[in-house]
Amino acid sequence: MSETTKMYEQPDLRIEHSQQLMEDFELNNDKEFFSDPTNRINFLRSLEFQDFFDVAKHVNDRVRGYDPRQRVTHGEPGGALPMLKTPAGFEEKQLALGKGFEIIKNFLQSAPENENSLRAAGMATEALIVWVHPFADGNGRTSRFLGKFIEDGTTDTTALVQETADKNNRMRWYGENTRVDDVTDLNNPGILLEDDEREEIHKRQAELPITDGIAYSVQRLLQDESLQEKVLAEAQRNLDTRQKSLDRKAA
């Protein structure tokens, strides 16, 4: 049984691993501190890229059931999405993560210390992890933990655990509509294109390296409140649809 299959077949284990993060970062003890938007923004402003990556790596190890101190996943090449192009290889992924993080940090340096700024930063961080896919597994859980923590802090630790463990509680999709670069994966055999279409896409991809495309996309998501609202509205529709389906099954 693969690691991913094992985790999806044991939802209680996913909850347990997400709860462990509360203890690792002492979030239950610091609930009042991290519930304050100003404290969260100042904390994020203080981070350097290596600090951010270390936190993300710790989260990823933990949600996958590893002890972060054992460095089991050290040196992994990262993962990929089937329909949304991601950087290839560790170095390109690190470059994309670094560029994206600096944009988020620069945004927070001058942003008002309020929940709107944190919402933008949380969504951008979540999207950045998804788009880069720096880990071999657990990118979704890692992105949800970081995004939810930045947005809402420790105002509701139960929700933080639940949304980290189960994507059905945080149904956000940062797809092609939120990427400013061309994200078509030309190596995907399921994508049918004419030769001239494929040539044009190759040309656009060559003009805008994926690391820059992700950086521009992060910047756009931070600054475009209407885009943030679209992402949230789509997530709410997905949640409503799922709830209706559950209600029908229960009837």
N, C-alpha and C positions, 0 to 999 in steps of 0.2 A: 504494500500500500504506500503510495507516495505521500510526501509531507503535506501537500495541499489537500489530497483526498482525505487524509486522516483528520485534518483540522475541520474540514467542512462536515464530516460525519460526526463530529463531537462538538456541538455548539457550546456545551457547558465548559469545555476545555478552553475555547476561545474567550469566554467570559472570565474564566479563572486567570488566564494570561493577561488580559486587559486590566483586571483588578490588581494584579501584581505590580503594574506600572504605578498605581496610586502609592504603593509602599516604596517602590524604588525611588520615586521623586518626592516622597513625603508630602504628597498633595493633600492627603486627608488632614495632615497637621497644618498645612498652609492654606486651607480653604479660604479663610477670610482675606489673606494677602492677595491671592491670585484671582479672587472674585472682583477685585478693583481694577478697572480698565487701565488706569494710569500706571499701576504697578506692573501689569502685564506688558504694556508698551515700553516702559523703561527697562524691563528685563530683556525684551527682544532687542531693544536698541543696544544693549550691552554685549550682545553675542557677536563673535567673529564667525566666519564661515566654518572653521574647524569645530567650533563649539556646537553650531547648528547641526553639522553632519554627525558629530558624536552623539548628540541627543537622538537624532533620527535613527542612527545605527542601533543605539540602545533599545529604542522602541521596537525596531524591526526584529532584533534578536528576541526580545521578550514575547512579542505577540506570536512568534513562531515556536515558542516553547523552549528557547535556549537561555542559558545563563549568560548574560552579556559579558561577564568577566572571563569566560572561557574562550571568547573570540572564535567560536566555531565557524562563523560565516565570513571571517576576515579574508579579503582578497577575492570575493565572489565577483563575477563579471556583470552581474545585474540581470534584469529581465527585459521583456519586450511585450508590446501590445499587438494583437493581430491586425487591427485596422487603423491604429493611430500610431504613426511612426515615432519611434523613440531613438535617442542617441545610441550608437553602437560602441561597446567596449567601455572599460572603466574610466579611461582618461577623458573621453568625450562626455561621459555622464557626469564626471566631476566638474568639467568645464561648464556644462549646462547648469548644474546645480549651483555652482559658484556665482555665475552671472545672474541667475534668477534670485538667489538669496540677497545679493548686493542691491538689486532693484527693490526688493521688499524692504530691506533695511533702510535704504535711502528714502523710501516713501514714508516710513515710520519716523524718521528723524525730523521731518517737518510737518507731519500730519497732526491734526488735532487729537488730543488724548481722549478719545471717546469710542463708543461701541461701533460707530460706522467705520472708523479707521481700522479697528480690529476685525470687523467683518471682511473688509477688503483684503487685509493681510492674511486672514485665515483661509479665505477662498484661494488666494494666490499661492499660498504655501501648499495647500491641498492639491491644487492643479499642478504645481511644479513637480511634486513627488510622482503624481500620476504620469505626467508627460515624460519625465526622465526615466522612471522605473529603475532606480539605482540598485534595487535588491532582487535577488533571484525569486523571492516569494514574499508575501506580506506587504506589498507596496500599498494596497488599498487600505489595510488596517493602519499602517503607519501614517498614511496621508490623512485618514479620518481622525486619528488621535491628535495629530499636530494641528489640523484645521479646527477641530472642535475646541481644543484647549486655547488656541489663540483667540478664537471668537468669543467663547463663553467662560473660559477659565475654569474655576472650580465652583461655579454657582450651582451646578447640579452634577455631582460626581457619578451618580447612577447613570445619567444620560451619557456622560463622557465614556463610561465603560461600555454601555450598550451600543452606542454609535460606532465605537472603535471595533467591537467584536463582530457586528452584523451590519452589512451594507444596506439591509432592508430598513434600518432605522435612520439612514443618512443617504438617501437615494439621489446623489448628485453625480452628474456626468459632465466632465469637461472635455467635450468632443470637438469635432472639426469646426463647429461654430464659434468656439472660443480660441481657436488657434489662427494666428494671422499668416502663418506660413502655409505652404502646401504640404499636407501631411499624408498624402496618398503613398502607401507602401507598394512600390512597384514590384517587389519580390513576392507579393501575395498572389498566389495563382487564382484566387477567387475574384480578382479585379479584372474585368474585361475592358480593354482599351484598344482603340485603333492606333496604328503606328505613329500617326502624326500627333495624336493626343499624348501618347507616351513620351514622344520627343519633346513636346512643349513642357510637360511636367518635369522631365529631366533638366531642362534649361532653367526653370524657375527654382528647382531645388539647388542647382549649382550656384545660382545667384544669391540665395539666402541660406547659408549653412543652418542646420537644424538647431545648433546651440543659440544662434542669433534669433531664429524664429521663435524658440521657446522664451527667450528673454523679452522679445517684443510682445509676445502673447501675455506674459506675466504683467508687463507694464500696462497693457490695455485693460486687463481684468482689474487691476488696482484702480485705474482712473475712470473706468466706464461703469457708473452706477446702474445704468440701464441694462448692461450685460450681466451684472451681478443679480439684478432682479429677475432676469430671464432664467438664469441658472436655478435660482431659488423657486421660481414659479414652476419650472419643469419638475424639480424634485418634489414639490408639494403635490403636483398632479400624479406623479408616480406613487407617492405614499397613499393618496386618496384611492387610486385604482387598486392598489394592493389591499387596502382595508376593505373595500367593497367586495373583493374576491374572497377575503377571509370571512366576511359576514355572510356571504352566500353559502360558503361551505359549512358554516356553523348553523345555518337556518334549518 
